Structure formats: C-alpha cells, structure tokens
Amino acid sequence: MKEANESSNVVNLSQRLDPSSGRGGDLLNAVRNISSRRLQQFIGNMFEHVDDALFDLAEKAENNAAQMHYFDGMREVRKRRPVIERGFLALVSRELNDFAGGNRASSAPSVTAPIGPMPGSVELSLVADNELEESLAITSMIGKNETRLSRDLFAVNQRLSVICGGTRIEDASNPIGPALLAQAFRQAMRELNADMRVKLIIYKLFDRYVMAALEELYQEVNAELMRAGVLPQLRHEVVRNTAGGTGAAASGAAAAGEVPAPLPTDDSEASAELLQTLRTLFSARRGHPATPMGAMPQQGPLPTANELIGALSVLQSQAALVQMPVTAAVPGGSAVDIAEQVLHLKEQLLSQLGSLRGQRPGQIATIDEDTIDLVGMLFEFILEDRNLPPQMQVMLARLQIPYLKAAILDRKLFAHRQHPARRLLDGLADAAKSWSEESDRDGRLHDTIKVIVERLLQEFDDDMTIFDRLSAELQQFQESNRRRAELAEQRVAESTRGREKLEQARRRAAREILNRIGDHVLPPLIHGVLSRAWANYLVLTILRKGEESNEFREALRFVDAFIASTKPVRTPEAKRDLRQLLPGIERALRKGLANVAFQEADIEKLLAQLHNYYRHQLGESAQTPAQPAAEAAPAPLPIPESIQPIAESVEDLEDPASAEPPADTVTPEVREQLEHVKALKPGTWLEFSGQEEHFERAKLSWISPMSGRYLFVNRRGLKVGDYSPYELATVMAEGRARVLASNALFDRAMDAIVDRLSHEEARPGEAP
C-alpha cells in the first residue's frame, strides 16, 4: 500500500495515540460499538434468508434423500439460530475486547491456513473430506473479500494502527477484517449439526449478506475516525500483491532483480474463487512435497523468466520437428510418446536449463513451479478427457509447451475466461468433440486442427496475438461448416417430421375405419375400397386439411354410409333408404378417388363393380345373369399396388418402435438412464460406439413432438440415427452410448485439478 497526506502523499504515522489513554480507549470503544451494531444487523439479515434458500433447494433436490437433508437442515437452523448468532457476536466481541486491551497478534495464521490441524481436530491425515471442503469455502471467502474490500480495509488498518500506538495492523489481524470474522462464524457454526451441503449453503449466504455488507461497516468506521481527526487526509492507491506476478518479469524476480508486474484479477467472481482455491492448494502441497525437485538443494540463482522462456523455446522447436501422422489414425506408440512428454516436461525443462546454464538448477521460483505444475495437470487432463476422441487428445496434447510459455508470459491465462489462449484451446476442444472419421471423411476438420497446432508450435515466440489470429481462423472455419451443417440438419429434421406426420395420418385413418367396421363382416369389394383407396384419401385429407376440417368429417361420413350400404335389404323401406344413399356414395367416391390420382378408367371399373353389387343387394338382375353377383368370384380391384392396405386390427396400429415395455420389466439400470434421457436437450452431443471399436459422435438435433423419438445428426448435419426414449436408455445402460460434457474444456480441467489437489491434501502421506 502507498499512503499519502495532501501535501506530501505520505501518511504521517507519527500521529500515534496511546491506546491506554482516554482518547485512544474512546475511539476503540466507538469502533467496537459500530461493529457490534452493524454485525448484529448483518447476521440477522442473513438468517432471515436461510429458510427460503434451503426450501428452494429442497424443492429442486435430485432425490428424496437430498430433499430430506435440506428439510432437516432447515429445522436444525431454526432451532440453533439463536445459539449461532450469540456465539458469533460473542467471538467478535471478544476479539474486539482483546484488541482494545492490547492482546493482539501481528498475524493470524490459524485464520488464513485452512489446510492444517483445525482447533480441536486430529492431524490432517484424519480430516474428513467435508472438513476440507469447509476449509476451502472459508479460505475462498476470505481471499475474495480481502481483495474486493482492499481500499476500505486498508484505511481501517491504518487508522487502527494510529490509535493503537503505531502497532502494525494487517488484514489478518484486524478484528473486524474478513479473516477473523469468517473464522468466528466458522467456530459458531460448530453448534449446527447439519449435513455439509447445508453448511456450505449457509457459508455462501454469510458471504452474500455479511461479507458483502462489510463495505458499509468499514465506511462508517472510517468516517467516525476521520471525524475524530485520525488521518483525515488519508488517501491511498493499492499496489497489488506481487507474489504471483504477471508476465515474464514476475518470474525469478529475486534472482534477476526485476520488478514484478501486478497479479491479475478476474472479471468473474467464480474464477477469482477458483484461483484463490488453487493458490491455497498449491501452497499446502508445497508444505509436504512429493516431487524430487522440492527436496533438491539450491544450485545457483533461481532461473529467471527469460531463461525459462529460452529453454522452453528450444524444447518447442524440437517438438515442432515431430510430424503428426497424415491420416487421422494415431498409432499406439505416438499416443504413448505424447503422454510421456506431458508427464516429464518439468524434468526436460530443468535439463534444458542445465544445458543453457552449464549447471542444472535444483529449484525454481515458487510461482513458476506452480505454473509448470498447473499447465502439466491441464494437459494430463486433456489426455484423459473422454470428451475428446483419442486422435484429438494426442494432437492437442502437443500444445503443452506453447501454453506453458503463454502462462509464464501472461499469468492472466488462468484468471480470465476470455483470455485469447484460453479461448483458442476451448475452441479447438469444442471442434474436436464432434469429430469422427465417418463425419470427417474429407479430413477438413482434422487437417484444420492439425495446422493450428503446428503453426503454434512453429511460430509462437512471445507474441501473444497469435492466439487471437488462430482463434479467428478456427472460428471462420467453424462458421462456414456450421451454416452447411444447419441446412443439412434442417432437411433431415423436415424429412423425419414429414415421415412421422404421414405415419401418424395413416394410423389415424386406419383407426377411424377399423373402429367403424367393428364386428361387421364386409364384402371383399367394400372392404378393399375402404382399406386401400379410401384410407389413402383419408390420409391425404389429414395432411392437407387437418383432422378438424370439414373435408375430413365428410370423408368419415362416407365411411359410415358405405358400411351402412352393406346391410341386408329385406323391406321396401330399406330398399328406398339404400337407393337414396347410392348417389351420394358415387359422388363421394368419384371426388375422393380423383384426389388420390386414380385414373378415370380405373374409377369407372370400380364403380361398375359397385353397381353390380348394389343391384344384387336390391334384388335386381346384374349385368352378368349367368351367375349371381353374390356367388361370383370377386374381380380384381382396379387399385394401384402402391396403395397398401391398412392394418387388420386396432392393436396392430401401435408403433412397436415407440412402445415402452411394462414398467415392472424395465431393469434398474435402464430406468436410471431413462431419467437422464428425458433430461437431454437438443444440442447435446453423445458418443455411440459400435463394433470393432468404431465410434460416432452425434448431436441431439430434434425431439419429435409426435412420437417422442430422438433424432441424432453428425457434425455435417447428416442423420446418424433416431431412438425412442426407451431405446436410447437401453443403449446407454449397455455402455454403447454416453453423453459428452457441454461445458468448456478449461473449466472442466480446472474443476478436475482442484478435485485432484484436494484429494492429495486429504492424503498427505501419499505421493501426488
């Protein structure tokens, strides 16, 4: 921190008060009163929101067990709230009293070191996973808020230092600083007997409603002390913590005498928390190193950033000479070689530094070692990431050296989601996710990624703009392919939609006819007209006019009349009714058959057969008197063979592909996968594996609103397959399909690295 008064930009710390004097005691009492009042208000406000937050989570819980955890947590919080509130405020009050009485330490290691023996706990090796999770949450909260509140907190520290006789007050020893407040709340939370998930939610609410409001507290404290004349002219500018540094100048600063650049801050709260967690985990990892370098004695000065970049450039030029296979197939040896290089890059770097220096360094700067390890873990993750096809894993893993150079040159790479190098790697991984040999027969995607990798290896020196240029080229390629794929995908979806509409219309037409026929035994002539020619007309009417149209209703009335015309005619009244029906039947048939493209001659032949049938019904002589019409062999119907008859029964109309088996016959594995299938959204990518290790990557393009079937297309927009929900769940349960992650590669890698480091800390006796 730099501080200044108005005239000289330097705070006059000779303004010191004796804390035991009345003046100093009054000011400390004022700080204590303001803090107590404000914190009581903040903590009360926080607990007012706990019930709603836990209730919302209970409603959205993935299962009954999780829901009960949240409901149990709500009951426990309601019961223990007064004790927790009193305990927190009492701990803060005790800290303030000790501070005012002069019982204060210059630092508070127990506050800022979450990975270590907690008060009243056993050694770290026996600390449970949830204790570690709680520690990380607290540490993250402290780091984030100390950074956010640095301006006001600095002013409070300086003014408290003055009224305490010049004793140095730091963030960690400030009784109302984020560190001591967070630890006080953690201590008070030991009264709460609840699931760790519930506790973590409460810590988040503490961050949101207490920590976020500390700015008001600090401003009021500063205003009160300014009115009392304590450093009224204090101004300052923040000089950021230089431990991390930015760019090449930050590396090896102790050895080279260079001034470190500012530590980058992120525009994202989530990334800031992640970085703080990583710093904590790497720091704890160094506390019990399992790598040989940590145990080696120092030999000569620490390597500078320029030395590291120089050594990496030599290794990069060597890697650039290794040609990738021309085809997409990756021999096993190549994959093994790349994996070995990823795992042993640190060792290769030290050896190269030794060649350049004439003496191998036994140690490098902490920030550089952490960066090397972090980039190494990133690329180990890439080699293990099942989201990427094996061929693409190997290709992207070659980028480890350029990305390590980029991370040393610009520390913001891990802090900013929009960093050009990060965007390029995420873009390459996203493009690679959709790759398969079948969908990339022309090799355009494979070759594009290969060219970008090789250009980065050959051209990247220290000009970071290359990442922007290559990102733009990749984006242009992807955009061009996306437009073509969307057109193909749209055609596939429209074709599938059309087939489903046609099939649905056929089933509806058949169902209407079969329901009307019921138990009637129709003459072959009448049944043939209804099941083929007229069924086809019904289908066409549904598709053109819709099921609610007058035309469709009229077509169904014809079916009723046509079936009614087959009833035996035994009375004069029945003959009269039949004669009245016949003109309407003939008109409807002529119109309907003409609409389904019957030839005029075929229509006349069919009507002639019907005339003979109805003359027989009415008892009149037929045109062929040699044999009664009822006994004659039926003449072939003049109906095109392309018009298929409808099903024999309503039961036959069920679509076997869409039908699900009875619930009691579904295995638990399929039932579990069925829940995942129902949660899938269009745009989700899956990998389908076939015989002989063949696989295909496909995107869920469309879910049919009619049949509920899932349509999958490849990256070119061509159909890969379609499944009913049950079929897809079965394939997934058998391990022949799996869902690919939708979030960015870098985000997945960082989460995996935090998880890996956390487990290493939980097992300190084991080598990472």
MOPE-V156832 format. One record per residue. N is the residue number from 0. RES is the residue in one small letter. BURIAL is I if it has 24 or more other C-alpha atoms within 12 Angstrom, else O. Layout:
# MOPE-V156832
N;RES;BURIAL + N;RES;BURIAL
This chain:
# MOPE-V156832
0;m;I + 1;k;O + 2;e;I + 3;a;O + 4;n;O + 5;e;O + 6;s;O + 7;s;O + 8;n;O + 9;v;O + 10;v;I + 11;n;I + 12;l;I + 13;s;O + 14;q;O + 15;r;I + 16;l;I + 17;d;I + 18;p;I + 19;s;O + 20;s;O + 21;g;O + 22;r;O + 23;g;I + 24;g;I + 25;d;O + 26;l;I + 27;l;I + 28;n;I + 29;a;I + 30;v;I + 31;r;I + 32;n;I + 33;i;I + 34;s;I + 35;s;I + 36;r;O + 37;r;I + 38;l;I + 39;q;I + 40;q;O + 41;f;I + 42;i;I + 43;g;I + 44;n;O + 45;m;I + 46;f;I + 47;e;O + 48;h;I + 49;v;I + 50;d;I + 51;d;O + 52;a;I + 53;l;I + 54;f;I + 55;d;O + 56;l;I + 57;a;I + 58;e;O + 59;k;O + 60;a;O + 61;e;O + 62;n;O + 63;n;O + 64;a;O + 65;a;O + 66;q;O + 67;m;I + 68;h;I + 69;y;I + 70;f;I + 71;d;I + 72;g;I + 73;m;I + 74;r;O + 75;e;I + 76;v;I + 77;r;I + 78;k;O + 79;r;O + 80;r;I + 81;p;O + 82;v;O + 83;i;I + 84;e;I + 85;r;I + 86;g;I + 87;f;I + 88;l;I + 89;a;O + 90;l;I + 91;v;I + 92;s;I + 93;r;I + 94;e;I + 95;l;I + 96;n;I + 97;d;O + 98;f;I + 99;a;I + 100;g;O + 101;g;I + 102;n;O + 103;r;I + 104;a;O + 105;s;O + 106;s;O + 107;a;I + 108;p;O + 109;s;O + 110;v;I + 111;t;I + 112;a;I + 113;p;I + 114;i;I + 115;g;I + 116;p;O + 117;m;I + 118;p;O + 119;g;O + 120;s;O + 121;v;O + 122;e;O + 123;l;I + 124;s;O + 125;l;O + 126;v;I + 127;a;O + 128;d;O + 129;n;O + 130;e;I + 131;l;I + 132;e;I + 133;e;I + 134;s;I + 135;l;I + 136;a;I + 137;i;I + 138;t;I + 139;s;I + 140;m;I + 141;i;I + 142;g;I + 143;k;I + 144;n;I + 145;e;I + 146;t;I + 147;r;I + 148;l;I + 149;s;I + 150;r;I + 151;d;I + 152;l;I + 153;f;I + 154;a;I + 155;v;I + 156;n;I + 157;q;I + 158;r;I + 159;l;I + 160;s;I + 161;v;I + 162;i;I + 163;c;I + 164;g;I + 165;g;O + 166;t;I + 167;r;I + 168;i;I + 169;e;I + 170;d;I + 171;a;I + 172;s;I + 173;n;I + 174;p;I + 175;i;I + 176;g;I + 177;p;I + 178;a;I + 179;l;I + 180;l;I + 181;a;I + 182;q;I + 183;a;I + 184;f;I + 185;r;I + 186;q;I + 187;a;I + 188;m;I + 189;r;I + 190;e;O + 191;l;I + 192;n;O + 193;a;I + 194;d;I + 195;m;I + 196;r;I + 197;v;I + 198;k;I + 199;l;I + 200;i;I + 201;i;I + 202;y;I + 203;k;I + 204;l;I + 205;f;I + 206;d;I + 207;r;O + 208;y;I + 209;v;I + 210;m;I + 211;a;I + 212;a;I + 213;l;I + 214;e;I + 215;e;I + 216;l;I + 217;y;I + 218;q;I + 219;e;I + 220;v;I + 221;n;I + 222;a;I + 223;e;I + 224;l;I + 225;m;I + 226;r;O + 227;a;O + 228;g;O + 229;v;I + 230;l;I + 231;p;I + 232;q;I + 233;l;I + 234;r;I + 235;h;I + 236;e;O + 237;v;O + 238;v;O + 239;r;O + 240;n;O + 241;t;I + 242;a;I + 243;g;I + 244;g;I + 245;t;I + 246;g;I + 247;a;I + 248;a;I + 249;a;I + 250;s;I + 251;g;I + 252;a;I + 253;a;O + 254;a;O + 255;a;O + 256;g;O + 257;e;O + 258;v;O + 259;p;I + 260;a;I + 261;p;O + 262;l;I + 263;p;I + 264;t;I + 265;d;I + 266;d;O + 267;s;O + 268;e;O + 269;a;O + 270;s;I + 271;a;I + 272;e;I + 273;l;I + 274;l;I + 275;q;I + 276;t;I + 277;l;I + 278;r;I + 279;t;I + 280;l;I + 281;f;I + 282;s;I + 283;a;I + 284;r;I + 285;r;I + 286;g;O + 287;h;I + 288;p;O + 289;a;O + 290;t;O + 291;p;O + 292;m;O + 293;g;O + 294;a;O + 295;m;O + 296;p;O + 297;q;O + 298;q;O + 299;g;O + 300;p;O + 301;l;I + 302;p;I + 303;t;I + 304;a;I + 305;n;I + 306;e;I + 307;l;I + 308;i;I + 309;g;I + 310;a;I + 311;l;I + 312;s;I + 313;v;I + 314;l;I + 315;q;I + 316;s;I + 317;q;O + 318;a;I + 319;a;I + 320;l;O + 321;v;O + 322;q;O + 323;m;I + 324;p;O + 325;v;O + 326;t;O + 327;a;I + 328;a;O + 329;v;I + 330;p;O + 331;g;O + 332;g;O + 333;s;O + 334;a;I + 335;v;O + 336;d;O + 337;i;I + 338;a;I + 339;e;O + 340;q;I + 341;v;I + 342;l;I + 343;h;O + 344;l;I + 345;k;I + 346;e;I + 347;q;I + 348;l;I + 349;l;I + 350;s;I + 351;q;I + 352;l;I + 353;g;I + 354;s;O + 355;l;O + 356;r;O + 357;g;O + 358;q;O + 359;r;I + 360;p;I + 361;g;I + 362;q;I + 363;i;I + 364;a;I + 365;t;I + 366;i;I + 367;d;I + 368;e;I + 369;d;I + 370;t;I + 371;i;I + 372;d;I + 373;l;I + 374;v;I + 375;g;I + 376;m;I + 377;l;I + 378;f;I + 379;e;I + 380;f;I + 381;i;I + 382;l;I + 383;e;I + 384;d;I + 385;r;I + 386;n;I + 387;l;I + 388;p;I + 389;p;I + 390;q;I + 391;m;I + 392;q;I + 393;v;I + 394;m;I + 395;l;I + 396;a;I + 397;r;I + 398;l;I + 399;q;I + 400;i;I + 401;p;I + 402;y;I + 403;l;I + 404;k;I + 405;a;I + 406;a;I + 407;i;I + 408;l;I + 409;d;I + 410;r;I + 411;k;I + 412;l;I + 413;f;I + 414;a;I + 415;h;I + 416;r;I + 417;q;I + 418;h;I + 419;p;I + 420;a;I + 421;r;I + 422;r;I + 423;l;I + 424;l;I + 425;d;I + 426;g;I + 427;l;I + 428;a;I + 429;d;I + 430;a;I + 431;a;I + 432;k;I + 433;s;I + 434;w;I + 435;s;I + 436;e;I + 437;e;I + 438;s;I + 439;d;I + 440;r;O + 441;d;O + 442;g;O + 443;r;I + 444;l;I + 445;h;I + 446;d;I + 447;t;I + 448;i;I + 449;k;I + 450;v;I + 451;i;I + 452;v;I + 453;e;I + 454;r;I + 455;l;I + 456;l;I + 457;q;I + 458;e;O + 459;f;I + 460;d;I + 461;d;I + 462;d;O + 463;m;I + 464;t;O + 465;i;I + 466;f;I + 467;d;I + 468;r;O + 469;l;I + 470;s;I + 471;a;O + 472;e;O + 473;l;I + 474;q;I + 475;q;O + 476;f;I + 477;q;I + 478;e;O + 479;s;O + 480;n;I + 481;r;O + 482;r;O + 483;r;O + 484;a;I + 485;e;I + 486;l;O + 487;a;O + 488;e;I + 489;q;I + 490;r;O + 491;v;I + 492;a;I + 493;e;O + 494;s;O + 495;t;I + 496;r;I + 497;g;O + 498;r;O + 499;e;I + 500;k;I + 501;l;I + 502;e;I + 503;q;I + 504;a;I + 505;r;I + 506;r;I + 507;r;I + 508;a;I + 509;a;I + 510;r;I + 511;e;I + 512;i;I + 513;l;I + 514;n;O + 515;r;I + 516;i;I + 517;g;O + 518;d;O + 519;h;O + 520;v;O + 521;l;O + 522;p;I + 523;p;O + 524;l;I + 525;i;I + 526;h;I + 527;g;I + 528;v;I + 529;l;I + 530;s;I + 531;r;I + 532;a;I + 533;w;I + 534;a;I + 535;n;I + 536;y;I + 537;l;I + 538;v;I + 539;l;I + 540;t;I + 541;i;I + 542;l;I + 543;r;O + 544;k;O + 545;g;O + 546;e;I + 547;e;O + 548;s;O + 549;n;O + 550;e;I + 551;f;I + 552;r;O + 553;e;I + 554;a;I + 555;l;I + 556;r;O + 557;f;I + 558;v;I + 559;d;I + 560;a;I + 561;f;I + 562;i;I + 563;a;I + 564;s;I + 565;t;I + 566;k;O + 567;p;O + 568;v;O + 569;r;O + 570;t;O + 571;p;O + 572;e;O + 573;a;O + 574;k;I + 575;r;O + 576;d;O + 577;l;I + 578;r;O + 579;q;O + 580;l;I + 581;l;I + 582;p;O + 583;g;O + 584;i;I + 585;e;I + 586;r;O + 587;a;I + 588;l;I + 589;r;I + 590;k;I + 591;g;I + 592;l;I + 593;a;O + 594;n;O + 595;v;I + 596;a;O + 597;f;I + 598;q;O + 599;e;O + 600;a;O + 601;d;O + 602;i;I + 603;e;O + 604;k;O + 605;l;I + 606;l;I + 607;a;O + 608;q;I + 609;l;I + 610;h;I + 611;n;I + 612;y;I + 613;y;I + 614;r;I + 615;h;I + 616;q;I + 617;l;I + 618;g;O + 619;e;O + 620;s;O + 621;a;I + 622;q;O + 623;t;O + 624;p;O + 625;a;O + 626;q;O + 627;p;O + 628;a;I + 629;a;I + 630;e;O + 631;a;O + 632;a;O + 633;p;O + 634;a;O + 635;p;O + 636;l;I + 637;p;I + 638;i;I + 639;p;O + 640;e;O + 641;s;O + 642;i;I + 643;q;O + 644;p;I + 645;i;I + 646;a;I + 647;e;O + 648;s;O + 649;v;O + 650;e;O + 651;d;O + 652;l;I + 653;e;O + 654;d;O + 655;p;O + 656;a;O + 657;s;O + 658;a;O + 659;e;I + 660;p;O + 661;p;O + 662;a;O + 663;d;O + 664;t;O + 665;v;O + 666;t;O + 667;p;O + 668;e;O + 669;v;I + 670;r;I + 671;e;O + 672;q;I + 673;l;I + 674;e;O + 675;h;O + 676;v;I + 677;k;O + 678;a;O + 679;l;I + 680;k;O + 681;p;O + 682;g;I + 683;t;I + 684;w;I + 685;l;I + 686;e;I + 687;f;I + 688;s;O + 689;g;O + 690;q;O + 691;e;O + 692;e;O + 693;h;O + 694;f;I + 695;e;I + 696;r;I + 697;a;I + 698;k;I + 699;l;I + 700;s;I + 701;w;I + 702;i;I + 703;s;I + 704;p;O + 705;m;O + 706;s;I + 707;g;I + 708;r;I + 709;y;I + 710;l;I + 711;f;I + 712;v;I + 713;n;I + 714;r;I + 715;r;I + 716;g;I + 717;l;I + 718;k;I + 719;v;I + 720;g;I + 721;d;I + 722;y;I + 723;s;I + 724;p;I + 725;y;I + 726;e;I + 727;l;I + 728;a;I + 729;t;I + 730;v;I + 731;m;I + 732;a;I + 733;e;O + 734;g;O + 735;r;O + 736;a;I + 737;r;I + 738;v;I + 739;l;I + 740;a;I + 741;s;I + 742;n;O + 743;a;I + 744;l;I + 745;f;I + 746;d;I + 747;r;I + 748;a;I + 749;m;I + 750;d;I + 751;a;I + 752;i;I + 753;v;I + 754;d;I + 755;r;I + 756;l;I + 757;s;I + 758;h;I + 759;e;I + 760;e;I + 761;a;I + 762;r;I + 763;p;I + 764;g;O + 765;e;O + 766;a;O + 767;p;O
